[in-house]
Amino acid sequence: MVELEAFERGDIDRLIGWIGSAEELMLWAGPIFRWPLDRPQLEQYLAAAEGAEPSRRIYRAVDGGEVVGHVELNAIERTHRTATLSRVLVRPGLRGRGTGTAMVRRVLSVAFDELRLHRVDLFVFDFNASAIACYEGLGFRREGRLRDYRRLGDRYLSSLVMSMLEDEWRAVRGSAGKGA
């Protein structure tokens, strides 16, 4: 069973080791980091997760004592009860085994059950079929497309905007409980 633990400075080197190219960095994190990913960038990134009510919650995903991924709730807006699911990364070698789905389900529980948010959205590159299938399988709905949203080398990448509302989460969580 995947559990979430706070991402800490001791996790930085592991995460850097999972990102092997500028393209992998863009696919995982969008434009917030520069290639090559390094400790000072991640130290700054972690600063936004500190304090009493941080704007982001950064997690390492753990299964059976082993770190299997990274996931974040970003742009947490408590007044409007919204956040953005960001930087979902399954450890290389574990992809395609349901780990990402388990991680996202767990972070949605944090968002809706613990933080009592109303809406969680996300941005996903439109060619990332496995991620889109994961999100749709969990109940996210497509809202639109951002054409040529990010630049990677000499090409532009488009993204889908997807979201889930709290009542949709309750319906998905309830149906998952009945099937278990």
Disulfide bonds with the S-S distance in Angstrom:
none
